[in-house]
Amino acid sequence: MDVTIERVPAATDEVRELLAELDEALSGYLPEQRHALSLDELFEDSVRFFAVRLDGVAIGCGGVAFYDGFAEVKRMYTRPTARRKGVAATLLRRLEDEAREAGHSVLRLETGRYQAEAIGFYEREGFEQCEAFGDYLALPAQALATSVFYEKPI
């Protein structure tokens, strides 16, 4: 199994396809309960976005956004056929490394309460639940009703 991770400087068809799959997986949430960065935002200077390949085929993606005092995992996704093979953990290590190299010591994320696999994964990876943070603090309660927040020192 040959897993590679490459930084993606701009949206590609593969990235669009992966994000469409992620959006479909999140379709059970109300629009105001989905807090994803837009495609354009994923390629701003304050974000590093990556594609994961297994034997040359794109099977996952994810990014890390840099804010004042913390970094945040954004749009992390692994295709179901590639799960439980260490792909997500490999990508998460890369995101942690990127955050550390940018001077951050805390990595945070928001996920939905219906994402049991993601929640289990993040908890196995050492993330602990925390309160809302950053821009989420300004959102109305309904927008956060399905959100679960996590953080991890890195």
Helices and strands as residue ranges (DSSP letters): E 3-7, H 13-25, G 31-33, G 41-43, E 47-54, E 57-67, E 70-78, G 80-82, H 87-101, E 106-112, H 116-124, E 128-130, G 134-138, H 141-144, E 147-153
